[in-house]
Amino acid sequence: MGSSNDKIEKEETEQDISQSSTIDSENYLSSSHIDDLNLKESPQEEILKFIVSGYAQMNKRIQDTKKSIKKEQRKARKNKTVPSQQPERFKRKVMPRLIAAIN
């Protein structure tokens, strides 16, 4: 009885191997195909994961910086002390009044 079960398992594995070899062109890098081959991570995959994680960390820092800048701008608008607009306001409103007062 054990030999008949071994034959069935051997046929199933041969079918699995033949199915996995026909997938090559379309889904070569699909996770199921890689799992079928029982591959361990290659050094390239480890490097790629490291790069992707570094990029994700950098992207998060950029997003955090943007959020903090927006937060500062909201505070400045709320307090109406926007330093970048002060010189323009001075030129538009205060300077003409000073010139008129001098004349």
Backbone atoms as SQL, in Angstrom:
CREATE TABLE atoms (id INTEGER PRIMARY KEY, chain TEXT, resi INTEGER, resn TEXT, atom TEXT, x REAL, y REAL, z REAL);
INSERT INTO atoms VALUES
  (1, 'A', 1, 'MET', 'N', 0.811, -1.203, 0.000),
  (2, 'A', 1, 'MET', 'CA', 0.000, 0.000, 0.000),
  (3, 'A', 1, 'MET', 'C', 0.844, 1.253, 0.000),
  (4, 'A', 2, 'GLY', 'N', 1.962, 1.219, 0.667),
  (5, 'A', 2, 'GLY', 'CA', 2.840, 2.373, 0.706),
  (6, 'A', 2, 'GLY', 'C', 3.387, 2.723, -0.652),
  (7, 'A', 3, 'SER', 'N', 3.608, 1.733, -1.497),
  (8, 'A', 3, 'SER', 'CA', 4.168, 2.005, -2.819),
  (9, 'A', 3, 'SER', 'C', 3.159, 2.707, -3.717),
  (10, 'A', 4, 'SER', 'N', 1.864, 2.412, -3.577),
  (11, 'A', 4, 'SER', 'CA', 0.856, 3.083, -4.400),
  (12, 'A', 4, 'SER', 'C', 0.734, 4.550, -3.992),
  (13, 'A', 5, 'ASN', 'N', 0.821, 4.847, -2.702),
  (14, 'A', 5, 'ASN', 'CA', 0.795, 6.239, -2.240),
  (15, 'A', 5, 'ASN', 'C', 2.019, 6.993, -2.739),
  (16, 'A', 6, 'ASP', 'N', 3.173, 6.332, -2.740),
  (17, 'A', 6, 'ASP', 'CA', 4.396, 6.964, -3.237),
  (18, 'A', 6, 'ASP', 'C', 4.264, 7.298, -4.710),
  (19, 'A', 7, 'LYS', 'N', 3.637, 6.400, -5.491),
  (20, 'A', 7, 'LYS', 'CA', 3.448, 6.648, -6.926),
  (21, 'A', 7, 'LYS', 'C', 2.537, 7.854, -7.136),
  (22, 'A', 8, 'ILE', 'N', 1.469, 7.945, -6.356),
  (23, 'A', 8, 'ILE', 'CA', 0.529, 9.071, -6.481),
  (24, 'A', 8, 'ILE', 'C', 1.229, 10.379, -6.137),
  (25, 'A', 9, 'GLU', 'N', 2.000, 10.397, -5.051),
  (26, 'A', 9, 'GLU', 'CA', 2.726, 11.607, -4.663),
  (27, 'A', 9, 'GLU', 'C', 3.752, 11.994, -5.713),
  (28, 'A', 10, 'LYS', 'N', 4.428, 10.999, -6.284),
  (29, 'A', 10, 'LYS', 'CA', 5.438, 11.272, -7.311),
  (30, 'A', 10, 'LYS', 'C', 4.786, 11.881, -8.542),
  (31, 'A', 11, 'GLU', 'N', 3.609, 11.359, -8.936),
  (32, 'A', 11, 'GLU', 'CA', 2.895, 11.900, -10.090),
  (33, 'A', 11, 'GLU', 'C', 2.441, 13.336, -9.812),
  (34, 'A', 12, 'GLU', 'N', 1.966, 13.601, -8.592),
  (35, 'A', 12, 'GLU', 'CA', 1.532, 14.958, -8.236),
  (36, 'A', 12, 'GLU', 'C', 2.693, 15.939, -8.282),
  (37, 'A', 13, 'THR', 'N', 3.848, 15.531, -7.780),
  (38, 'A', 13, 'THR', 'CA', 4.994, 16.441, -7.813),
  (39, 'A', 13, 'THR', 'C', 5.470, 16.667, -9.236),
  (40, 'A', 14, 'GLU', 'N', 5.403, 15.638, -10.083),
  (41, 'A', 14, 'GLU', 'CA', 5.776, 15.817, -11.487),
  (42, 'A', 14, 'GLU', 'C', 4.817, 16.774, -12.176),
  (43, 'A', 15, 'GLN', 'N', 3.518, 16.679, -11.850),
  (44, 'A', 15, 'GLN', 'CA', 2.542, 17.604, -12.417),
  (45, 'A', 15, 'GLN', 'C', 2.804, 19.025, -11.935),
  (46, 'A', 16, 'ASP', 'N', 3.113, 19.178, -10.654),
  (47, 'A', 16, 'ASP', 'CA', 3.425, 20.501, -10.102),
  (48, 'A', 16, 'ASP', 'C', 4.637, 21.097, -10.797),
  (49, 'A', 17, 'ILE', 'N', 5.671, 20.280, -11.018),
  (50, 'A', 17, 'ILE', 'CA', 6.882, 20.770, -11.682),
  (51, 'A', 17, 'ILE', 'C', 6.572, 21.183, -13.111),
  (52, 'A', 18, 'SER', 'N', 5.775, 20.373, -13.821),
  (53, 'A', 18, 'SER', 'CA', 5.457, 20.711, -15.209),
  (54, 'A', 18, 'SER', 'C', 4.598, 21.969, -15.263),
  (55, 'A', 19, 'GLN', 'N', 3.674, 22.137, -14.304),
  (56, 'A', 19, 'GLN', 'CA', 2.850, 23.344, -14.274),
  (57, 'A', 19, 'GLN', 'C', 3.691, 24.576, -13.969),
  (58, 'A', 20, 'SER', 'N', 4.614, 24.447, -13.041),
  (59, 'A', 20, 'SER', 'CA', 5.421, 25.605, -12.674),
  (60, 'A', 20, 'SER', 'C', 6.362, 26.001, -13.803),
  (61, 'A', 21, 'SER', 'N', 6.789, 25.052, -14.626),
  (62, 'A', 21, 'SER', 'CA', 7.687, 25.404, -15.723),
  (63, 'A', 21, 'SER', 'C', 6.937, 26.074, -16.865),
  (64, 'A', 22, 'THR', 'N', 5.619, 25.850, -16.992),
  (65, 'A', 22, 'THR', 'CA', 4.857, 26.504, -18.053),
  (66, 'A', 22, 'THR', 'C', 4.511, 27.937, -17.687),
  (67, 'A', 23, 'ILE', 'N', 4.614, 28.312, -16.444),
  (68, 'A', 23, 'ILE', 'CA', 4.264, 29.657, -15.986),
  (69, 'A', 23, 'ILE', 'C', 5.358, 30.667, -16.331),
  (70, 'A', 24, 'ASP', 'N', 6.556, 30.193, -16.638),
  (71, 'A', 24, 'ASP', 'CA', 7.759, 31.023, -16.754),
  (72, 'A', 24, 'ASP', 'C', 7.556, 32.373, -17.413),
  (73, 'A', 25, 'SER', 'N', 6.968, 32.439, -18.604),
  (74, 'A', 25, 'SER', 'CA', 6.963, 33.684, -19.359),
  (75, 'A', 25, 'SER', 'C', 6.087, 34.756, -18.731),
  (76, 'A', 26, 'GLU', 'N', 4.908, 34.417, -18.243),
  (77, 'A', 26, 'GLU', 'CA', 3.985, 35.439, -17.770),
  (78, 'A', 26, 'GLU', 'C', 4.240, 35.869, -16.327),
  (79, 'A', 27, 'ASN', 'N', 4.333, 34.926, -15.434),
  (80, 'A', 27, 'ASN', 'CA', 4.429, 35.259, -14.013),
  (81, 'A', 27, 'ASN', 'C', 5.760, 34.824, -13.434),
  (82, 'A', 28, 'TYR', 'N', 6.818, 35.163, -14.089),
  (83, 'A', 28, 'TYR', 'CA', 8.133, 34.668, -13.677),
  (84, 'A', 28, 'TYR', 'C', 8.478, 35.093, -12.257),
  (85, 'A', 29, 'LEU', 'N', 8.120, 36.308, -11.909),
  (86, 'A', 29, 'LEU', 'CA', 8.497, 36.816, -10.591),
  (87, 'A', 29, 'LEU', 'C', 7.358, 36.767, -9.581),
  (88, 'A', 30, 'SER', 'N', 6.277, 36.056, -9.921),
  (89, 'A', 30, 'SER', 'CA', 5.174, 35.981, -8.963),
  (90, 'A', 30, 'SER', 'C', 5.611, 35.211, -7.727),
  (91, 'A', 31, 'SER', 'N', 5.038, 35.564, -6.610),
  (92, 'A', 31, 'SER', 'CA', 5.456, 34.940, -5.351),
  (93, 'A', 31, 'SER', 'C', 5.123, 33.456, -5.331),
  (94, 'A', 32, 'SER', 'N', 4.023, 33.062, -5.951),
  (95, 'A', 32, 'SER', 'CA', 3.665, 31.639, -5.942),
  (96, 'A', 32, 'SER', 'C', 4.699, 30.819, -6.703),
  (97, 'A', 33, 'HIS', 'N', 5.200, 31.365, -7.791),
  (98, 'A', 33, 'HIS', 'CA', 6.216, 30.649, -8.573),
  (99, 'A', 33, 'HIS', 'C', 7.507, 30.515, -7.774),
  (100, 'A', 34, 'ILE', 'N', 7.882, 31.563, -7.099),
  (101, 'A', 34, 'ILE', 'CA', 9.098, 31.518, -6.280),
  (102, 'A', 34, 'ILE', 'C', 8.910, 30.535, -5.132),
  (103, 'A', 35, 'ASP', 'N', 7.712, 30.532, -4.524),
  (104, 'A', 35, 'ASP', 'CA', 7.445, 29.575, -3.454),
  (105, 'A', 35, 'ASP', 'C', 7.498, 28.142, -3.970),
  (106, 'A', 36, 'ASP', 'N', 7.020, 27.924, -5.208),
  (107, 'A', 36, 'ASP', 'CA', 7.081, 26.582, -5.791),
  (108, 'A', 36, 'ASP', 'C', 8.518, 26.108, -5.909),
  (109, 'A', 37, 'LEU', 'N', 9.403, 27.014, -6.220),
  (110, 'A', 37, 'LEU', 'CA', 10.802, 26.634, -6.404),
  (111, 'A', 37, 'LEU', 'C', 11.564, 26.546, -5.085),
  (112, 'A', 38, 'ASN', 'N', 10.932, 26.989, -3.983),
  (113, 'A', 38, 'ASN', 'CA', 11.555, 26.973, -2.655),
  (114, 'A', 38, 'ASN', 'C', 12.902, 27.700, -2.643),
  (115, 'A', 39, 'LEU', 'N', 12.925, 28.887, -3.205),
  (116, 'A', 39, 'LEU', 'CA', 14.165, 29.667, -3.247),
  (117, 'A', 39, 'LEU', 'C', 14.356, 30.420, -1.941),
  (118, 'A', 40, 'LYS', 'N', 15.581, 30.529, -1.521),
  (119, 'A', 40, 'LYS', 'CA', 15.908, 31.405, -0.403),
  (120, 'A', 40, 'LYS', 'C', 16.177, 32.784, -0.979),
  (121, 'A', 41, 'GLU', 'N', 16.168, 33.799, -0.109),
  (122, 'A', 41, 'GLU', 'CA', 16.426, 35.156, -0.587),
  (123, 'A', 41, 'GLU', 'C', 17.852, 35.270, -1.093),
  (124, 'A', 42, 'SER', 'N', 17.969, 35.855, -2.255),
  (125, 'A', 42, 'SER', 'CA', 19.298, 36.071, -2.816),
  (126, 'A', 42, 'SER', 'C', 19.862, 37.370, -2.239),
  (127, 'A', 43, 'PRO', 'N', 21.161, 37.578, -2.350),
  (128, 'A', 43, 'PRO', 'CA', 21.738, 38.844, -1.866),
  (129, 'A', 43, 'PRO', 'C', 21.118, 40.058, -2.559),
  (130, 'A', 44, 'GLN', 'N', 20.753, 39.916, -3.834),
  (131, 'A', 44, 'GLN', 'CA', 20.129, 41.033, -4.545),
  (132, 'A', 44, 'GLN', 'C', 18.788, 41.389, -3.921),
  (133, 'A', 45, 'GLU', 'N', 18.017, 40.372, -3.532),
  (134, 'A', 45, 'GLU', 'CA', 16.724, 40.641, -2.910),
  (135, 'A', 45, 'GLU', 'C', 16.897, 41.320, -1.559),
  (136, 'A', 46, 'GLU', 'N', 17.905, 40.902, -0.802),
  (137, 'A', 46, 'GLU', 'CA', 18.173, 41.536, 0.488),
  (138, 'A', 46, 'GLU', 'C', 18.561, 42.994, 0.295),
  (139, 'A', 47, 'ILE', 'N', 19.401, 43.254, -0.699),
  (140, 'A', 47, 'ILE', 'CA', 19.811, 44.633, -0.994),
  (141, 'A', 47, 'ILE', 'C', 18.607, 45.449, -1.422),
  (142, 'A', 48, 'LEU', 'N', 17.768, 44.863, -2.264),
  (143, 'A', 48, 'LEU', 'CA', 16.577, 45.563, -2.734),
  (144, 'A', 48, 'LEU', 'C', 15.644, 45.888, -1.571),
  (145, 'A', 49, 'LYS', 'N', 15.460, 44.938, -0.653),
  (146, 'A', 49, 'LYS', 'CA', 14.618, 45.203, 0.520),
  (147, 'A', 49, 'LYS', 'C', 15.213, 46.319, 1.371),
  (148, 'A', 50, 'PHE', 'N', 16.537, 46.324, 1.524),
  (149, 'A', 50, 'PHE', 'CA', 17.209, 47.368, 2.296),
  (150, 'A', 50, 'PHE', 'C', 16.983, 48.733, 1.650),
  (151, 'A', 51, 'ILE', 'N', 17.121, 48.794, 0.324),
  (152, 'A', 51, 'ILE', 'CA', 16.926, 50.058, -0.397),
  (153, 'A', 51, 'ILE', 'C', 15.484, 50.523, -0.259),
  (154, 'A', 52, 'VAL', 'N', 14.547, 49.608, -0.426),
  (155, 'A', 52, 'VAL', 'CA', 13.132, 49.970, -0.334),
  (156, 'A', 52, 'VAL', 'C', 12.789, 50.458, 1.069),
  (157, 'A', 53, 'SER', 'N', 13.328, 49.788, 2.093),
  (158, 'A', 53, 'SER', 'CA', 13.041, 50.231, 3.457),
  (159, 'A', 53, 'SER', 'C', 13.665, 51.598, 3.724),
  (160, 'A', 54, 'GLY', 'N', 14.870, 51.832, 3.198),
  (161, 'A', 54, 'GLY', 'CA', 15.508, 53.144, 3.341),
  (162, 'A', 54, 'GLY', 'C', 14.711, 54.222, 2.647),
  (163, 'A', 55, 'TYR', 'N', 14.203, 53.906, 1.453),
  (164, 'A', 55, 'TYR', 'CA', 13.386, 54.864, 0.713),
  (165, 'A', 55, 'TYR', 'C', 12.103, 55.163, 1.481),
  (166, 'A', 56, 'ALA', 'N', 11.503, 54.136, 2.077),
  (167, 'A', 56, 'ALA', 'CA', 10.275, 54.337, 2.842),
  (168, 'A', 56, 'ALA', 'C', 10.530, 55.234, 4.050),
  (169, 'A', 57, 'GLN', 'N', 11.659, 55.026, 4.734),
  (170, 'A', 57, 'GLN', 'CA', 12.005, 55.869, 5.880),
  (171, 'A', 57, 'GLN', 'C', 12.223, 57.310, 5.437),
  (172, 'A', 58, 'MET', 'N', 12.932, 57.493, 4.321),
  (173, 'A', 58, 'MET', 'CA', 13.188, 58.835, 3.812),
  (174, 'A', 58, 'MET', 'C', 11.871, 59.512, 3.440),
  (175, 'A', 59, 'ASN', 'N', 10.988, 58.763, 2.790),
  (176, 'A', 59, 'ASN', 'CA', 9.704, 59.309, 2.382),
  (177, 'A', 59, 'ASN', 'C', 8.889, 59.729, 3.605),
  (178, 'A', 60, 'LYS', 'N', 8.934, 58.931, 4.663),
  (179, 'A', 60, 'LYS', 'CA', 8.214, 59.270, 5.896),
  (180, 'A', 60, 'LYS', 'C', 8.778, 60.550, 6.509),
  (181, 'A', 61, 'ARG', 'N', 10.095, 60.690, 6.516),
  (182, 'A', 61, 'ARG', 'CA', 10.702, 61.918, 7.047),
  (183, 'A', 61, 'ARG', 'C', 10.261, 63.130, 6.245),
  (184, 'A', 62, 'ILE', 'N', 10.217, 62.984, 4.923),
  (185, 'A', 62, 'ILE', 'CA', 9.778, 64.091, 4.068),
  (186, 'A', 62, 'ILE', 'C', 8.338, 64.458, 4.403),
  (187, 'A', 63, 'GLN', 'N', 7.470, 63.446, 4.531),
  (188, 'A', 63, 'GLN', 'CA', 6.071, 63.712, 4.863),
  (189, 'A', 63, 'GLN', 'C', 5.946, 64.383, 6.230),
  (190, 'A', 64, 'ASP', 'N', 6.724, 63.913, 7.207),
  (191, 'A', 64, 'ASP', 'CA', 6.699, 64.528, 8.539),
  (192, 'A', 64, 'ASP', 'C', 7.152, 65.979, 8.479),
  (193, 'A', 65, 'THR', 'N', 8.182, 66.250, 7.680),
  (194, 'A', 65, 'THR', 'CA', 8.677, 67.617, 7.532),
  (195, 'A', 65, 'THR', 'C', 7.616, 68.500, 6.893),
  (196, 'A', 66, 'LYS', 'N', 6.958, 67.990, 5.857),
  (197, 'A', 66, 'LYS', 'CA', 5.896, 68.758, 5.207),
  (198, 'A', 66, 'LYS', 'C', 4.767, 69.054, 6.188),
  (199, 'A', 67, 'LYS', 'N', 4.410, 68.045, 7.001),
  (200, 'A', 67, 'LYS', 'CA', 3.349, 68.251, 7.986),
  (201, 'A', 67, 'LYS', 'C', 3.739, 69.314, 8.995),
  (202, 'A', 68, 'SER', 'N', 4.995, 69.273, 9.462),
  (203, 'A', 68, 'SER', 'CA', 5.425, 70.254, 10.458),
  (204, 'A', 68, 'SER', 'C', 5.467, 71.657, 9.853),
  (205, 'A', 69, 'ILE', 'N', 5.860, 71.767, 8.588),
  (206, 'A', 69, 'ILE', 'CA', 5.867, 73.073, 7.917),
  (207, 'A', 69, 'ILE', 'C', 4.447, 73.606, 7.817),
  (208, 'A', 70, 'LYS', 'N', 3.509, 72.743, 7.410),
  (209, 'A', 70, 'LYS', 'CA', 2.113, 73.174, 7.317),
  (210, 'A', 70, 'LYS', 'C', 1.580, 73.594, 8.685),
  (211, 'A', 71, 'LYS', 'N', 1.976, 72.848, 9.716),
  (212, 'A', 71, 'LYS', 'CA', 1.543, 73.176, 11.074),
  (213, 'A', 71, 'LYS', 'C', 2.068, 74.550, 11.479),
  (214, 'A', 72, 'GLU', 'N', 3.347, 74.812, 11.192),
  (215, 'A', 72, 'GLU', 'CA', 3.937, 76.119, 11.501),
  (216, 'A', 72, 'GLU', 'C', 3.225, 77.228, 10.729),
  (217, 'A', 73, 'GLN', 'N', 2.904, 76.967, 9.458),
  (218, 'A', 73, 'GLN', 'CA', 2.212, 77.979, 8.662),
  (219, 'A', 73, 'GLN', 'C', 0.829, 78.263, 9.229),
  (220, 'A', 74, 'ARG', 'N', 0.121, 77.211, 9.666),
  (221, 'A', 74, 'ARG', 'CA', -1.195, 77.416, 10.273),
  (222, 'A', 74, 'ARG', 'C', -1.094, 78.257, 11.536),
  (223, 'A', 75, 'LYS', 'N', -0.085, 77.960, 12.367),
  (224, 'A', 75, 'LYS', 'CA', 0.123, 78.745, 13.590),
  (225, 'A', 75, 'LYS', 'C', 0.413, 80.196, 13.244),
  (226, 'A', 76, 'ALA', 'N', 1.256, 80.403, 12.238),
  (227, 'A', 76, 'ALA', 'CA', 1.619, 81.763, 11.856),
  (228, 'A', 76, 'ALA', 'C', 0.398, 82.516, 11.336),
  (229, 'A', 77, 'ARG', 'N', -0.437, 81.841, 10.538),
  (230, 'A', 77, 'ARG', 'CA', -1.641, 82.497, 10.029),
  (231, 'A', 77, 'ARG', 'C', -2.600, 82.816, 11.167),
  (232, 'A', 78, 'LYS', 'N', -2.679, 81.899, 12.121),
  (233, 'A', 78, 'LYS', 'CA', -3.564, 82.107, 13.262),
  (234, 'A', 78, 'LYS', 'C', -3.100, 83.303, 14.086),
  (235, 'A', 79, 'ASN', 'N', -1.798, 83.430, 14.267),
  (236, 'A', 79, 'ASN', 'CA', -1.233, 84.547, 15.022),
  (237, 'A', 79, 'ASN', 'C', -1.015, 85.776, 14.153),
  (238, 'A', 80, 'LYS', 'N', -1.203, 85.632, 12.862),
  (239, 'A', 80, 'LYS', 'CA', -1.004, 86.698, 11.866),
  (240, 'A', 80, 'LYS', 'C', 0.398, 87.281, 11.938),
  (241, 'A', 81, 'THR', 'N', 1.351, 86.418, 12.111),
  (242, 'A', 81, 'THR', 'CA', 2.753, 86.837, 12.105),
  (243, 'A', 81, 'THR', 'C', 3.501, 86.011, 11.063),
  (244, 'A', 82, 'VAL', 'N', 3.170, 86.243, 9.813),
  (245, 'A', 82, 'VAL', 'CA', 3.836, 85.512, 8.737),
  (246, 'A', 82, 'VAL', 'C', 5.045, 86.332, 8.321),
  (247, 'A', 83, 'PRO', 'N', 6.241, 85.909, 8.674),
  (248, 'A', 83, 'PRO', 'CA', 7.426, 86.716, 8.418),
  (249, 'A', 83, 'PRO', 'C', 7.695, 86.960, 6.940),
  (250, 'A', 84, 'SER', 'N', 7.336, 86.011, 6.096),
  (251, 'A', 84, 'SER', 'CA', 7.630, 86.197, 4.675),
  (252, 'A', 84, 'SER', 'C', 6.757, 87.286, 4.060),
  (253, 'A', 85, 'GLN', 'N', 5.593, 87.577, 4.647),
  (254, 'A', 85, 'GLN', 'CA', 4.705, 88.596, 4.094),
  (255, 'A', 85, 'GLN', 'C', 4.937, 89.977, 4.700),
  (256, 'A', 86, 'GLN', 'N', 5.676, 90.069, 5.782),
  (257, 'A', 86, 'GLN', 'CA', 5.901, 91.352, 6.435),
  (258, 'A', 86, 'GLN', 'C', 6.576, 92.379, 5.523),
  (259, 'A', 87, 'PRO', 'N', 7.669, 92.064, 4.834),
  (260, 'A', 87, 'PRO', 'CA', 8.300, 93.077, 3.983),
  (261, 'A', 87, 'PRO', 'C', 7.389, 93.568, 2.859),
  (262, 'A', 88, 'GLU', 'N', 6.612, 92.657, 2.257),
  (263, 'A', 88, 'GLU', 'CA', 5.705, 93.076, 1.190),
  (264, 'A', 88, 'GLU', 'C', 4.626, 94.000, 1.734),
  (265, 'A', 89, 'ARG', 'N', 4.099, 93.692, 2.887),
  (266, 'A', 89, 'ARG', 'CA', 3.076, 94.531, 3.505),
  (267, 'A', 89, 'ARG', 'C', 3.657, 95.910, 3.828),
  (268, 'A', 90, 'PHE', 'N', 4.878, 95.897, 4.330),
  (269, 'A', 90, 'PHE', 'CA', 5.544, 97.154, 4.644),
  (270, 'A', 90, 'PHE', 'C', 5.670, 98.018, 3.382),
  (271, 'A', 91, 'LYS', 'N', 6.085, 97.392, 2.274),
  (272, 'A', 91, 'LYS', 'CA', 6.253, 98.142, 1.022),
  (273, 'A', 91, 'LYS', 'C', 4.920, 98.656, 0.497),
  (274, 'A', 92, 'ARG', 'N', 3.866, 97.837, 0.601),
  (275, 'A', 92, 'ARG', 'CA', 2.585, 98.232, 0.022),
  (276, 'A', 92, 'ARG', 'C', 1.828, 99.248, 0.877),
  (277, 'A', 93, 'LYS', 'N', 1.840, 99.080, 2.187),
  (278, 'A', 93, 'LYS', 'CA', 0.974, 99.902, 3.029),
  (279, 'A', 93, 'LYS', 'C', 1.711, 100.970, 3.831),
  (280, 'A', 94, 'VAL', 'N', 2.811, 100.607, 4.439),
  (281, 'A', 94, 'VAL', 'CA', 3.475, 101.530, 5.353),
  (282, 'A', 94, 'VAL', 'C', 4.307, 102.560, 4.599),
  (283, 'A', 95, 'MET', 'N', 5.063, 102.130, 3.597),
  (284, 'A', 95, 'MET', 'CA', 5.936, 103.056, 2.856),
  (285, 'A', 95, 'MET', 'C', 5.163, 104.210, 2.219),
  (286, 'A', 96, 'PRO', 'N', 4.050, 103.964, 1.540),
  (287, 'A', 96, 'PRO', 'CA', 3.326, 105.107, 0.968),
  (288, 'A', 96, 'PRO', 'C', 2.851, 106.104, 2.029),
  (289, 'A', 97, 'ARG', 'N', 2.454, 105.611, 3.191),
  (290, 'A', 97, 'ARG', 'CA', 2.024, 106.506, 4.264),
  (291, 'A', 97, 'ARG', 'C', 3.197, 107.336, 4.787),
  (292, 'A', 98, 'LEU', 'N', 4.367, 106.695, 4.933),
  (293, 'A', 98, 'LEU', 'CA', 5.552, 107.430, 5.382),
  (294, 'A', 98, 'LEU', 'C', 5.932, 108.507, 4.375),
  (295, 'A', 99, 'ILE', 'N', 5.905, 108.146, 3.105),
  (296, 'A', 99, 'ILE', 'CA', 6.260, 109.115, 2.059),
  (297, 'A', 99, 'ILE', 'C', 5.261, 110.266, 2.061),
  (298, 'A', 100, 'ALA', 'N', 3.976, 109.964, 2.216),
  (299, 'A', 100, 'ALA', 'CA', 2.955, 111.012, 2.252),
  (300, 'A', 100, 'ALA', 'C', 3.137, 111.904, 3.479),
  (301, 'A', 101, 'ALA', 'N', 3.510, 111.322, 4.610),
  (302, 'A', 101, 'ALA', 'CA', 3.712, 112.098, 5.826),
  (303, 'A', 101, 'ALA', 'C', 4.932, 112.998, 5.698),
  (304, 'A', 102, 'ILE', 'N', 5.977, 112.519, 5.025),
  (305, 'A', 102, 'ILE', 'CA', 7.189, 113.323, 4.847),
  (306, 'A', 102, 'ILE', 'C', 6.916, 114.490, 3.908),
  (307, 'A', 103, 'ASN', 'N', 6.166, 114.233, 2.853),
  (308, 'A', 103, 'ASN', 'CA', 5.879, 115.292, 1.885),
  (309, 'A', 103, 'ASN', 'C', 4.904, 116.253, 2.488);
